Amino acid sequence: MSELSKEQQVLVAMRKTLAAVVKDVTPPPGMKHPLSDNTIGDVRACLSLIAAREKELADAEGRGGDRPYYVDQPQSAQVVPIASIRRSEKPSST
């Protein structure tokens, strides 16, 4: 994997920081949230913009499309166990 550009490093740091702030201020169930609805919307908008720019940069580098998937989703690639690979015997030349 190539080294991240300064812009990518900034985006990763911003995304992680915003996510940590959200995690830290999220109250237990049943308690009132300390952030206003406008602030929550602004944080969501920031995270959306960060994710969109990260995707643009990844696509430009040709590393886009790496998305998480569920185990039961069909995959386009098929795993072949190494144990099942055997050398074919060469025909004898007599």
Phi, psi and omega per residue, in radians:
M1 nan 2.417 -3.127
S2 -1.289 2.776 3.119
E3 -1.239 2.538 -3.100
L4 -1.316 2.480 3.069
S5 -1.261 2.945 3.132
K6 -1.054 -0.710 3.120
E7 -1.088 -0.747 3.125
Q8 -1.129 -0.681 3.110
Q9 -1.107 -0.720 3.117
V10 -1.114 -0.776 -3.137
L11 -1.084 -0.750 3.133
V12 -1.107 -0.789 -3.139
A13 -1.095 -0.733 3.135
M14 -1.132 -0.771 -3.131
R15 -1.089 -0.799 -3.133
K16 -1.136 -0.688 -3.138
T17 -1.157 -0.815 3.120
L18 -1.079 -0.731 3.132
A19 -1.121 -0.678 3.125
A20 -1.168 -0.698 3.111
V21 -1.098 -0.804 3.128
V22 -1.033 -0.771 -3.139
K23 -1.100 -0.743 -3.106
D24 -1.176 -0.585 -3.077
V25 -1.674 -0.041 3.127
T26 -1.265 2.092 -3.094
P27 -1.391 2.869 3.052
P28 -1.102 2.785 3.134
P29 -0.968 2.401 3.105
G30 1.645 -0.241 3.134
M31 -1.710 2.699 -3.134
K32 -1.286 2.423 3.127
H33 -1.279 2.367 -3.092
P34 -1.291 -0.300 -3.117
L35 -1.602 2.569 3.104
S36 -1.316 2.839 3.122
D37 -1.062 -0.643 3.114
N38 -1.126 -0.729 3.134
T39 -1.136 -0.737 3.110
I40 -1.064 -0.740 3.097
G41 -1.116 -0.693 3.118
D42 -1.138 -0.721 3.105
V43 -1.107 -0.755 3.094
R44 -1.059 -0.751 3.134
A45 -1.101 -0.727 3.106
C46 -1.086 -0.803 3.139
L47 -1.115 -0.636 3.098
S48 -1.141 -0.761 3.117
L49 -1.121 -0.720 3.110
I50 -1.083 -0.816 -3.132
A51 -1.094 -0.711 -3.141
A52 -1.123 -0.744 3.137
R53 -1.203 -0.679 3.083
E54 -1.058 -0.698 3.119
K55 -1.153 -0.751 3.102
E56 -1.014 -0.791 -3.137
L57 -1.147 -0.712 3.130
A58 -1.137 -0.739 3.116
D59 -1.112 -0.697 3.140
A60 -1.128 -0.534 3.122
E61 -1.544 -0.064 -3.136
G62 1.378 0.321 3.120
R63 -2.015 0.347 3.111
G64 -1.343 2.948 3.094
G65 1.594 -0.057 3.104
D66 -1.395 1.636 -3.098
R67 -2.036 2.580 3.062
P68 -1.154 2.726 -3.138
Y69 -2.525 2.775 3.087
Y70 -1.459 2.625 -3.092
V71 -1.056 -0.598 -3.086
D72 -1.493 0.023 3.079
Q73 -1.361 2.401 3.105
P74 -1.170 2.436 -3.124
Q75 -1.863 2.611 3.133
S76 -1.340 -0.457 3.114
A77 -1.685 2.576 -3.140
Q78 -2.039 2.270 -3.130
V79 -1.437 2.291 3.107
V80 -2.008 2.058 -3.138
P81 -1.109 2.443 -3.137
I82 -1.052 -0.627 -3.096
A83 -1.075 -0.456 -3.107
S84 -1.456 -0.137 3.135
I85 -1.545 2.137 3.128
R86 -2.273 2.653 3.082
R87 -1.293 2.420 3.045
S88 -1.457 2.506 -3.123
E89 -1.328 2.435 3.131
K90 -1.318 2.440 3.082
P91 -1.160 2.469 -3.121
S92 -1.310 2.382 -3.134
S93 -1.862 1.544 3.131
T94 -2.045 nan nan
